[in-house]
Amino acid sequence: MAGLTQVQRQTGVALWRQIADRIREAIGNGAYDETGMVPPETVLALQFGVNRHTVRSALAALAQEGIVRAVQGRGTLIERKERLNFPITRRTRFTAGIGDQAREMRSLLLDEVKEEASAEVARWLGLKAGARVIRLETLREADKRPVSKATSWFPAEHFAGIGEAYRKHQSITKAFADLGLGDYVRATTEVTAAHADTADLADLELTPGAILLIAKAMNTDLDGVPVQYSISRFAADRVQFTIEN
């Protein structure tokens, strides 16, 4: 439990948020599996070197995320919710990856924008800076619960109409097929973690301090030509990645 005490003052990150992160991580690592309960507020306050009000704020945030639940006369109960396993493979597909882990899946197109490629987007897509691209903002749900939010860019020259196709099929794979691309593969995936920003908190129905798994990915056609660059943000308490060869 020693790792739980690693909160830092004067970092710009509120103490309650740091504590919520540590408790969330400890729950994910099975630290409290023996009891199924988070330690009492007094114990946590002593471990973290803070007052009970700060601990209470951290537990309230975790309760809003659905990770814990206060039970009168017992304490703080851990809510057992299995994470969805999302495999990252040569042919990564959201629907196929989630498979039968969810009864119902839905994809929403939040926004479609035609714009000039930034230096980063141009580099990933092998385009000249300023080349025209189409940016889609999408949200994925599993059993009516938001799971991921993605920003994707496509070369406008080859994929005009991809927004309309995505809205029709709720699938990048089927949208590509409508536009003449029958197959594509995952060339690169970079995974990091970060706190959710204000927009992602709202769309993914998270509370301040929630952690996202962020996957930057490039897909190519079978000749190795880039067709999509995306930055997908996954709610870390709802999804885990499995890297498969």
C-alpha beads as a LAMMPS data file, in Angstrom:
LAMMPS data file: protein, C-alpha beads

245 atoms
244 bonds

1 atom types
1 bond types

-500.0 500.0 xlo xhi
-500.0 500.0 ylo yhi
-500.0 500.0 zlo zhi

Masses

1 110.0

Atoms # bond

1 1 1 0.000 0.000 0.000
2 1 1 3.015 2.289 0.175
3 1 1 2.402 3.597 -3.327
4 1 1 -0.880 5.110 -2.159
5 1 1 0.933 7.852 -0.245
6 1 1 2.550 9.359 -3.320
7 1 1 0.614 12.610 -3.583
8 1 1 2.456 15.829 -4.288
9 1 1 1.563 19.322 -3.203
10 1 1 2.061 22.420 -5.340
11 1 1 1.948 20.487 -8.619
12 1 1 -1.157 22.200 -9.995
13 1 1 -3.152 18.950 -9.601
14 1 1 -5.640 19.038 -6.728
15 1 1 -4.884 16.654 -3.866
16 1 1 -8.329 15.029 -4.041
17 1 1 -7.772 14.316 -7.724
18 1 1 -4.388 12.709 -7.040
19 1 1 -5.940 10.607 -4.289
20 1 1 -8.811 9.522 -6.542
21 1 1 -6.255 8.462 -9.154
22 1 1 -4.288 6.415 -6.604
23 1 1 -7.388 4.699 -5.252
24 1 1 -8.653 4.000 -8.779
25 1 1 -5.297 2.476 -9.679
26 1 1 -5.220 0.413 -6.478
27 1 1 -8.712 -0.945 -7.198
28 1 1 -7.636 -1.842 -10.744
29 1 1 -4.592 -3.663 -9.364
30 1 1 -6.711 -5.714 -6.965
31 1 1 -5.353 -4.062 -3.793
32 1 1 -8.706 -4.312 -2.010
33 1 1 -9.963 -7.609 -3.424
34 1 1 -9.794 -9.356 -0.044
35 1 1 -12.429 -7.121 1.540
36 1 1 -14.132 -5.603 -1.493
37 1 1 -14.102 -2.329 0.401
38 1 1 -12.009 0.816 0.240
39 1 1 -10.300 1.488 3.607
40 1 1 -12.102 3.914 5.952
41 1 1 -11.686 7.651 5.406
42 1 1 -9.595 7.968 8.567
43 1 1 -7.158 5.315 7.344
44 1 1 -6.883 6.875 3.886
45 1 1 -6.413 10.342 5.354
46 1 1 -3.504 9.034 7.439
47 1 1 -1.958 7.189 4.478
48 1 1 -2.127 10.228 2.204
49 1 1 -1.317 12.805 4.875
50 1 1 -4.469 14.846 4.224
51 1 1 -7.688 15.652 6.070
52 1 1 -10.846 13.560 5.800
53 1 1 -12.616 16.208 3.727
54 1 1 -10.024 15.778 0.946
55 1 1 -10.442 11.998 1.035
56 1 1 -14.224 12.415 0.998
57 1 1 -13.976 14.557 -2.151
58 1 1 -11.871 11.869 -3.854
59 1 1 -14.340 9.114 -2.932
60 1 1 -17.274 11.256 -4.109
61 1 1 -15.631 11.636 -7.517
62 1 1 -15.049 7.880 -7.745
63 1 1 -18.672 7.278 -6.768
64 1 1 -19.838 9.526 -9.612
65 1 1 -17.705 7.429 -11.968
66 1 1 -19.476 4.314 -10.681
67 1 1 -16.276 2.827 -9.249
68 1 1 -17.322 2.857 -5.577
69 1 1 -20.547 3.165 -3.614
70 1 1 -21.073 4.347 -0.056
71 1 1 -23.079 1.854 2.019
72 1 1 -24.625 3.103 5.244
73 1 1 -23.072 1.408 8.245
74 1 1 -20.493 -0.499 6.202
75 1 1 -18.244 1.965 4.409
76 1 1 -17.248 2.383 0.762
77 1 1 -17.967 -0.638 -1.416
78 1 1 -16.100 -1.304 -4.650
79 1 1 -18.452 -1.690 -7.611
80 1 1 -17.404 -4.715 -9.624
81 1 1 -17.567 -3.716 -13.279
82 1 1 -15.509 -5.716 -15.707
83 1 1 -13.505 -3.710 -18.212
84 1 1 -14.092 -4.324 -21.885
85 1 1 -11.075 -5.925 -23.504
86 1 1 -10.084 -4.095 -26.696
87 1 1 -7.515 -5.935 -28.840
88 1 1 -5.056 -3.936 -30.932
89 1 1 -4.125 -6.051 -33.934
90 1 1 -3.097 -5.721 -37.565
91 1 1 -6.787 -5.346 -38.374
92 1 1 -8.077 -3.371 -35.395
93 1 1 -11.853 -2.858 -35.630
94 1 1 -13.956 -1.483 -32.773
95 1 1 -17.100 -3.568 -33.302
96 1 1 -15.228 -6.803 -33.935
97 1 1 -12.859 -6.079 -31.056
98 1 1 -15.623 -5.614 -28.494
99 1 1 -17.505 -8.544 -30.022
100 1 1 -19.928 -10.295 -27.657
101 1 1 -18.698 -8.381 -24.605
102 1 1 -21.583 -5.932 -25.105
103 1 1 -25.184 -6.581 -26.034
104 1 1 -25.594 -3.275 -27.860
105 1 1 -23.105 -0.958 -29.558
106 1 1 -23.670 2.446 -31.067
107 1 1 -21.467 4.934 -32.919
108 1 1 -22.247 8.634 -33.176
109 1 1 -20.817 11.237 -35.531
110 1 1 -20.374 14.336 -33.391
111 1 1 -18.794 16.594 -36.013
112 1 1 -17.370 16.676 -39.534
113 1 1 -14.931 19.369 -40.651
114 1 1 -12.962 19.954 -43.852
115 1 1 -9.697 21.659 -43.004
116 1 1 -6.020 22.035 -43.819
117 1 1 -3.738 19.401 -42.354
118 1 1 -1.572 20.512 -39.454
119 1 1 2.095 19.550 -39.504
120 1 1 1.362 16.558 -37.255
121 1 1 -1.581 15.293 -39.294
122 1 1 0.315 15.789 -42.561
123 1 1 3.273 13.822 -41.200
124 1 1 1.122 10.865 -40.157
125 1 1 -0.822 10.822 -43.432
126 1 1 2.205 11.412 -45.651
127 1 1 0.767 14.675 -46.987
128 1 1 2.128 18.153 -47.471
129 1 1 1.333 20.548 -44.627
130 1 1 -1.830 22.411 -45.538
131 1 1 -3.240 19.614 -47.701
132 1 1 -7.010 19.231 -47.414
133 1 1 -8.240 16.622 -44.949
134 1 1 -11.578 15.616 -43.473
135 1 1 -11.780 15.443 -39.691
136 1 1 -14.448 13.335 -37.987
137 1 1 -15.268 13.484 -34.273
138 1 1 -16.934 10.237 -33.193
139 1 1 -18.239 8.645 -30.009
140 1 1 -18.610 4.917 -29.332
141 1 1 -21.000 3.411 -26.809
142 1 1 -21.334 -0.120 -25.446
143 1 1 -24.600 -1.002 -23.694
144 1 1 -25.534 2.703 -23.640
145 1 1 -22.312 3.604 -21.823
146 1 1 -19.747 5.846 -23.564
147 1 1 -16.507 3.936 -24.109
148 1 1 -14.356 5.989 -26.453
149 1 1 -14.182 9.269 -28.311
150 1 1 -12.034 9.652 -31.412
151 1 1 -10.730 12.362 -33.687
152 1 1 -9.830 10.987 -37.115
153 1 1 -8.363 12.599 -40.232
154 1 1 -8.645 11.321 -43.804
155 1 1 -7.102 12.640 -47.051
156 1 1 -9.937 14.668 -48.579
157 1 1 -8.780 13.875 -52.112
158 1 1 -9.577 10.188 -51.703
159 1 1 -12.339 10.101 -49.086
160 1 1 -14.816 12.843 -49.886
161 1 1 -18.145 11.761 -48.431
162 1 1 -16.723 9.698 -45.576
163 1 1 -18.751 11.646 -43.023
164 1 1 -22.018 10.822 -44.736
165 1 1 -20.971 7.179 -45.128
166 1 1 -20.024 6.965 -41.450
167 1 1 -23.320 8.492 -40.376
168 1 1 -25.114 5.889 -42.493
169 1 1 -23.184 2.822 -41.314
170 1 1 -21.803 3.889 -37.902
171 1 1 -18.583 2.179 -38.956
172 1 1 -15.277 3.364 -40.408
173 1 1 -14.790 -0.012 -42.082
174 1 1 -18.149 0.148 -43.865
175 1 1 -17.642 3.817 -44.728
176 1 1 -14.309 2.954 -46.341
177 1 1 -15.990 0.149 -48.281
178 1 1 -18.616 2.567 -49.609
179 1 1 -15.785 4.753 -50.897
180 1 1 -13.947 1.898 -52.602
181 1 1 -11.477 0.801 -49.907
182 1 1 -12.235 -2.848 -49.245
183 1 1 -9.537 -3.535 -46.660
184 1 1 -7.004 -1.697 -44.544
185 1 1 -4.530 -2.511 -41.778
186 1 1 -3.161 -0.934 -38.624
187 1 1 0.385 0.239 -39.268
188 1 1 1.186 2.061 -36.017
189 1 1 -0.341 2.476 -32.569
190 1 1 1.062 4.660 -29.782
191 1 1 -0.606 4.374 -26.357
192 1 1 -0.327 6.950 -23.563
193 1 1 -2.478 8.045 -20.599
194 1 1 -3.707 11.449 -19.465
195 1 1 -6.431 13.206 -17.509
196 1 1 -9.600 13.822 -19.502
197 1 1 -10.160 17.415 -20.610
198 1 1 -13.460 19.240 -20.175
199 1 1 -14.967 18.161 -23.508
200 1 1 -14.058 14.492 -23.051
201 1 1 -15.352 14.515 -19.468
202 1 1 -18.740 15.606 -20.769
203 1 1 -18.967 13.288 -23.782
204 1 1 -17.641 10.218 -21.956
205 1 1 -19.704 11.012 -18.843
206 1 1 -16.685 11.094 -16.531
207 1 1 -15.843 13.168 -13.480
208 1 1 -12.854 15.520 -13.071
209 1 1 -9.645 13.574 -12.550
210 1 1 -10.706 10.598 -14.682
211 1 1 -7.919 8.927 -16.630
212 1 1 -8.013 8.250 -20.368
213 1 1 -6.058 5.709 -22.375
214 1 1 -5.054 7.527 -25.557
215 1 1 -4.259 5.615 -28.730
216 1 1 -2.668 7.462 -31.647
217 1 1 -2.989 5.235 -34.674
218 1 1 -2.340 5.167 -38.404
219 1 1 -4.182 2.868 -40.789
220 1 1 -2.980 2.188 -44.324
221 1 1 -4.300 0.441 -47.387
222 1 1 -2.737 -2.888 -48.360
223 1 1 -0.044 -1.040 -50.332
224 1 1 1.048 0.854 -47.247
225 1 1 -0.488 4.208 -48.208
226 1 1 -1.907 6.045 -45.137
227 1 1 -5.698 6.361 -45.181
228 1 1 -6.501 7.416 -41.602
229 1 1 -4.806 9.029 -38.631
230 1 1 -6.759 8.962 -35.385
231 1 1 -6.464 9.922 -31.751
232 1 1 -8.856 7.790 -29.706
233 1 1 -9.553 8.439 -26.033
234 1 1 -10.817 5.486 -23.981
235 1 1 -12.201 5.664 -20.434
236 1 1 -9.495 3.796 -18.519
237 1 1 -11.914 2.323 -15.982
238 1 1 -14.052 0.816 -18.764
239 1 1 -11.517 -0.520 -21.267
240 1 1 -8.226 -2.385 -21.251
241 1 1 -5.976 -2.953 -24.269
242 1 1 -4.561 -6.265 -25.408
243 1 1 -1.746 -6.024 -27.937
244 1 1 -1.882 -8.988 -30.336
245 1 1 0.544 -9.946 -33.093

Bonds

1 1 1 2
2 1 2 3
3 1 3 4
4 1 4 5
5 1 5 6
6 1 6 7
7 1 7 8
8 1 8 9
9 1 9 10
10 1 10 11
11 1 11 12
12 1 12 13
13 1 13 14
14 1 14 15
15 1 15 16
16 1 16 17
17 1 17 18
18 1 18 19
19 1 19 20
20 1 20 21
21 1 21 22
22 1 22 23
23 1 23 24
24 1 24 25
25 1 25 26
26 1 26 27
27 1 27 28
28 1 28 29
29 1 29 30
30 1 30 31
31 1 31 32
32 1 32 33
33 1 33 34
34 1 34 35
35 1 35 36
36 1 36 37
37 1 37 38
38 1 38 39
39 1 39 40
40 1 40 41
41 1 41 42
42 1 42 43
43 1 43 44
44 1 44 45
45 1 45 46
46 1 46 47
47 1 47 48
48 1 48 49
49 1 49 50
50 1 50 51
51 1 51 52
52 1 52 53
53 1 53 54
54 1 54 55
55 1 55 56
56 1 56 57
57 1 57 58
58 1 58 59
59 1 59 60
60 1 60 61
61 1 61 62
62 1 62 63
63 1 63 64
64 1 64 65
65 1 65 66
66 1 66 67
67 1 67 68
68 1 68 69
69 1 69 70
70 1 70 71
71 1 71 72
72 1 72 73
73 1 73 74
74 1 74 75
75 1 75 76
76 1 76 77
77 1 77 78
78 1 78 79
79 1 79 80
80 1 80 81
81 1 81 82
82 1 82 83
83 1 83 84
84 1 84 85
85 1 85 86
86 1 86 87
87 1 87 88
88 1 88 89
89 1 89 90
90 1 90 91
91 1 91 92
92 1 92 93
93 1 93 94
94 1 94 95
95 1 95 96
96 1 96 97
97 1 97 98
98 1 98 99
99 1 99 100
100 1 100 101
101 1 101 102
102 1 102 103
103 1 103 104
104 1 104 105
105 1 105 106
106 1 106 107
107 1 107 108
108 1 108 109
109 1 109 110
110 1 110 111
111 1 111 112
112 1 112 113
113 1 113 114
114 1 114 115
115 1 115 116
116 1 116 117
117 1 117 118
118 1 118 119
119 1 119 120
120 1 120 121
121 1 121 122
122 1 122 123
123 1 123 124
124 1 124 125
125 1 125 126
126 1 126 127
127 1 127 128
128 1 128 129
129 1 129 130
130 1 130 131
131 1 131 132
132 1 132 133
133 1 133 134
134 1 134 135
135 1 135 136
136 1 136 137
137 1 137 138
138 1 138 139
139 1 139 140
140 1 140 141
141 1 141 142
142 1 142 143
143 1 143 144
144 1 144 145
145 1 145 146
146 1 146 147
147 1 147 148
148 1 148 149
149 1 149 150
150 1 150 151
151 1 151 152
152 1 152 153
153 1 153 154
154 1 154 155
155 1 155 156
156 1 156 157
157 1 157 158
158 1 158 159
159 1 159 160
160 1 160 161
161 1 161 162
162 1 162 163
163 1 163 164
164 1 164 165
165 1 165 166
166 1 166 167
167 1 167 168
168 1 168 169
169 1 169 170
170 1 170 171
171 1 171 172
172 1 172 173
173 1 173 174
174 1 174 175
175 1 175 176
176 1 176 177
177 1 177 178
178 1 178 179
179 1 179 180
180 1 180 181
181 1 181 182
182 1 182 183
183 1 183 184
184 1 184 185
185 1 185 186
186 1 186 187
187 1 187 188
188 1 188 189
189 1 189 190
190 1 190 191
191 1 191 192
192 1 192 193
193 1 193 194
194 1 194 195
195 1 195 196
196 1 196 197
197 1 197 198
198 1 198 199
199 1 199 200
200 1 200 201
201 1 201 202
202 1 202 203
203 1 203 204
204 1 204 205
205 1 205 206
206 1 206 207
207 1 207 208
208 1 208 209
209 1 209 210
210 1 210 211
211 1 211 212
212 1 212 213
213 1 213 214
214 1 214 215
215 1 215 216
216 1 216 217
217 1 217 218
218 1 218 219
219 1 219 220
220 1 220 221
221 1 221 222
222 1 222 223
223 1 223 224
224 1 224 225
225 1 225 226
226 1 226 227
227 1 227 228
228 1 228 229
229 1 229 230
230 1 230 231
231 1 231 232
232 1 232 233
233 1 233 234
234 1 234 235
235 1 235 236
236 1 236 237
237 1 237 238
238 1 238 239
239 1 239 240
240 1 240 241
241 1 241 242
242 1 242 243
243 1 243 244
244 1 244 245
